[in-house]
Amino acid sequence: MKFILYSGGNNTLNEKLDIELLRLANSDTPSMTYIPPTSRESRYHYYQWRKYYKKYGVKHFTYLAPDLANCEKTIEKAFSSDIIFLAGGNTFTLLSHLRKSGLGRYIKQLTKQNKVIAGMSAGAIVLSPNIKMAEIPSLDSDENYLNLRDLRSLNLVPIHFSPHYHNCEKSDSELKLFSRRSNRLVYGCQDGAGIVINGNKFKVVGKSFVFNN
């Protein structure tokens, strides 16, 4: 079980997390698959993402949009990559498309294959038990324009992850309350920070805050 949760930010901010990502892949020629919340306007971001990771020596990339009619061969190729990268965007959209396409089930199965699953912002939130963090803090929440009511998610990591964290009284109060109600740790990570999980090993990279009851 290998996971990296990115808060966000520009590429320079995330270099330490990127080094951890490639270390976990443990391959001289790692392959990567990019999964955006939706195919709409995501090709540009994919090409920018691909250009960035080429500097680390990555040569093999796959694009897999969950809202497209992907054939079984495309899905198999995508999930044969060493690293599966769930991109940022609207968390409700991402979870909804992962459910409808069935790709969420494939991602869960990858934990048995020693793959590295990385998530950026929304992509990190969907790895948690549910996506309530998309609504908290209320000062910076995703719009649930799909009116998604079942917020249960992939439940692959035992914590809740709050990306783009900024210290303020209202946000902290909401995160504390959610930690108490969910009885789980909440990690608020500033952009450039994140969480690395490798089996039973848990590592915080960058400036992060923990809310525990």
C-alpha positions, 0 to 999 in steps of 0.5 A: 500500500503506497500513497502520496497525498499532495495539497497542491501548488506549483511544481517547484513547491512539490519537488520533495513530494515528487522525489518521494513519489519516484522513490516509491515507484522503485523503477528506473523507467517508471510509467504514470497514468493521469486521471482527471475529474473530467475530460473537459479542458483536461488535455492541456493540464495533462500535457503540462503534467506530462512535460513536468514529469519528463524531467524526472526521466519518466517516459511512459504516460497514459491519459484516462478520463473517467467520464469517457467510454474507455475500452477494456484495453485502454483501462488495462494499459492505464492501470498497468502503470507504476504510478496512478495520479488522480488530478485536482479539480472538483471533488464531487465530479471526480468521485461521481465519475469514478463511481459511474465508470467503475474505475474506483473499483479498479483503483481499490484493486491496485493496492494489492499490486504494490502500485503507487497511488498519488492524489492532488487536492481533490484526487487526495480527498477521494482516497479518504473514507468520504469526501466531506473535506470538499465542503470543509472549510466552508470558506474554500469549498467545492461546489456540489453542483451534481447534488451528490448526497452519498459522500462515501469514497474509496476509503484507502487511507485512514485519515482525512486530508484538507488541501490548500490549508490556511490557518484561520480561526473559522477554518480551524474550528470546522476542522476540529469539529469534523475530527471530533465527529468522525473520530479520525485525524484530519491533516491540513496541508499547505500547498507544497506539503503532503502525506507519504504512506508506505505500508505502515510507514507514515511521513509528513512532508512540508508544513502541515497541521493535525486536528485530533478531536 
